[in-house]
Amino acid sequence: MKTIFTLVAFFFVFAQTSVAQEGQGNEKIEQLKIAFITKHLKLTTEEAQKFWPVYNQYEAEKKQVRQSTIGSIKELKEDGDFTNAEADQAIIKYIEFKSKDLDLTKKYISEFKKFLPSTKIAKLVTAEERFKKMLAKQAQQGGNGNGQKPWKNK
């Protein structure tokens, strides 16, 4: 039970951090992500014209699901001092979020298959994960090695 609770707490901290990043640096992060994904997928011009509008819709729907989940758990205590009932609700919300996220992923993989080969869709999944890890690592290190965060305007 402690492992599940830890996972739920980690999810909420991660989700709140994601919302908190929606400030000045958000546009820069999006630009970096677009460049990162474009480089890794090696999209043709025709593929890119079809891909980016669908991908942007996918991202918008993921954001909406994430925000609705965060919004529904704001009443939980920040210090992690949950009652069993609150912890149960947090776990239920976490499972609901993961389920909705999985449904969206399935939906959009089907959409991407209409104009992208499976090899590029697989590269998309790995590119998104690599980008998240790169951002997390740079944030943890205080930026891009020279103390500057690449998503912050200079």
NORMO-V298357 format. One record per pair of residues at least 24 apart in sequence whose C-alpha atoms are under 10 Angstrom apart, sorted by the first residue. I is the first residue (numbers start at 1). J is the second residue. D is the distance in Angstrom with one decimal. If there is no record, write none. Layout:
# NORMO-V298357
i->{I | I}
j->{J | J}
d->{D | D}
This chain:
# NORMO-V298357
i->{1 | 4 | 4 | 5 | 5 | 5 | 5 | 5 | 5 | 6 | 7 | 7 | 8 | 8 | 8 | 8 | 8 | 8 | 8 | 9 | 9 | 9 | 9 | 9 | 9 | 11 | 11 | 12 | 12 | 12 | 12 | 12 | 12 | 12 | 12 | 13 | 13 | 15 | 15 | 15 | 15 | 16 | 16 | 16 | 16 | 16 | 18 | 18 | 18 | 19 | 19 | 19 | 19 | 21 | 23 | 24 | 24 | 24 | 25 | 25 | 25 | 25 | 25 | 26 | 26 | 27 | 27 | 27 | 28 | 28 | 28 | 28 | 29 | 29 | 29 | 29 | 29 | 30 | 31 | 32 | 32 | 32 | 32 | 33 | 33 | 33 | 33 | 33 | 36 | 36 | 36 | 36 | 37 | 37 | 37 | 37 | 37 | 37 | 37 | 37 | 38 | 38 | 39 | 40 | 40 | 40 | 40 | 40 | 40 | 41 | 41 | 41 | 41 | 41 | 41 | 41 | 41 | 42 | 42 | 43 | 43 | 46 | 47 | 47 | 47 | 47 | 48 | 48 | 50 | 50 | 50 | 50 | 51 | 51 | 51 | 51 | 51 | 54 | 54 | 54 | 55 | 55 | 55 | 55 | 57 | 58 | 58 | 58 | 58 | 58 | 58 | 59 | 61 | 61 | 61 | 62 | 62 | 62 | 62 | 62 | 62 | 63 | 65 | 65 | 65 | 65 | 65 | 65 | 66 | 66 | 66 | 66 | 67 | 68 | 68 | 69 | 69 | 69 | 69 | 70 | 70}
j->{87 | 87 | 91 | 80 | 82 | 87 | 88 | 90 | 91 | 80 | 91 | 94 | 87 | 90 | 91 | 92 | 93 | 94 | 95 | 78 | 80 | 87 | 90 | 91 | 94 | 70 | 94 | 66 | 69 | 70 | 73 | 74 | 78 | 90 | 94 | 70 | 78 | 66 | 67 | 69 | 70 | 66 | 67 | 70 | 71 | 74 | 63 | 66 | 67 | 63 | 66 | 67 | 70 | 151 | 152 | 151 | 152 | 153 | 149 | 150 | 151 | 152 | 153 | 151 | 152 | 151 | 152 | 153 | 150 | 151 | 152 | 153 | 131 | 135 | 150 | 151 | 152 | 151 | 151 | 131 | 135 | 150 | 151 | 127 | 128 | 131 | 132 | 135 | 127 | 128 | 130 | 131 | 123 | 124 | 125 | 126 | 127 | 128 | 130 | 131 | 124 | 127 | 127 | 120 | 123 | 124 | 126 | 127 | 128 | 119 | 120 | 121 | 122 | 123 | 124 | 126 | 127 | 120 | 123 | 116 | 120 | 115 | 112 | 115 | 116 | 117 | 115 | 116 | 112 | 114 | 115 | 116 | 111 | 112 | 114 | 115 | 116 | 108 | 111 | 112 | 108 | 109 | 111 | 112 | 108 | 104 | 105 | 107 | 108 | 109 | 111 | 104 | 100 | 101 | 104 | 97 | 100 | 101 | 102 | 104 | 105 | 101 | 96 | 97 | 98 | 100 | 101 | 104 | 97 | 98 | 100 | 101 | 97 | 93 | 97 | 93 | 94 | 96 | 97 | 94 | 97}
d->{10.0 | 9.6 | 7.6 | 9.4 | 9.8 | 7.2 | 9.1 | 8.5 | 7.4 | 9.7 | 9.0 | 9.1 | 8.7 | 6.8 | 6.2 | 9.5 | 9.0 | 6.4 | 9.1 | 9.5 | 7.4 | 9.5 | 8.5 | 9.2 | 9.5 | 9.8 | 7.6 | 10.0 | 9.1 | 7.2 | 8.5 | 9.5 | 9.7 | 8.9 | 8.4 | 9.8 | 9.3 | 7.1 | 8.2 | 8.9 | 6.9 | 9.4 | 9.0 | 7.1 | 9.8 | 9.7 | 9.6 | 9.2 | 9.6 | 9.1 | 8.9 | 7.7 | 8.9 | 9.9 | 9.8 | 8.5 | 7.1 | 7.8 | 9.1 | 8.7 | 5.0 | 5.0 | 7.0 | 7.2 | 8.6 | 7.9 | 9.3 | 9.7 | 7.7 | 4.8 | 6.8 | 7.6 | 10.0 | 8.7 | 7.9 | 5.1 | 8.4 | 8.6 | 8.7 | 8.9 | 9.8 | 8.3 | 7.6 | 9.2 | 8.1 | 6.9 | 9.1 | 9.7 | 7.4 | 8.6 | 9.2 | 7.1 | 8.7 | 6.8 | 9.6 | 9.5 | 6.0 | 7.2 | 9.7 | 8.2 | 9.2 | 9.3 | 9.3 | 8.7 | 6.9 | 7.6 | 9.1 | 6.4 | 9.7 | 8.9 | 5.7 | 8.1 | 9.1 | 6.1 | 6.4 | 9.9 | 7.9 | 8.2 | 9.6 | 8.9 | 8.2 | 9.2 | 9.8 | 6.8 | 6.9 | 9.9 | 9.8 | 9.6 | 8.8 | 9.6 | 7.2 | 9.0 | 9.3 | 7.1 | 10.0 | 7.8 | 8.0 | 7.9 | 7.7 | 7.7 | 8.0 | 10.0 | 9.4 | 8.4 | 9.2 | 7.4 | 8.2 | 9.0 | 6.6 | 9.8 | 9.8 | 9.6 | 10.0 | 9.1 | 7.7 | 9.8 | 8.6 | 6.7 | 10.0 | 7.3 | 8.9 | 9.8 | 9.6 | 6.9 | 9.6 | 7.2 | 7.4 | 9.4 | 7.1 | 9.6 | 9.3 | 8.5 | 9.9 | 9.9 | 8.9 | 6.6 | 7.8 | 8.3 | 6.4 | 9.6 | 9.4}
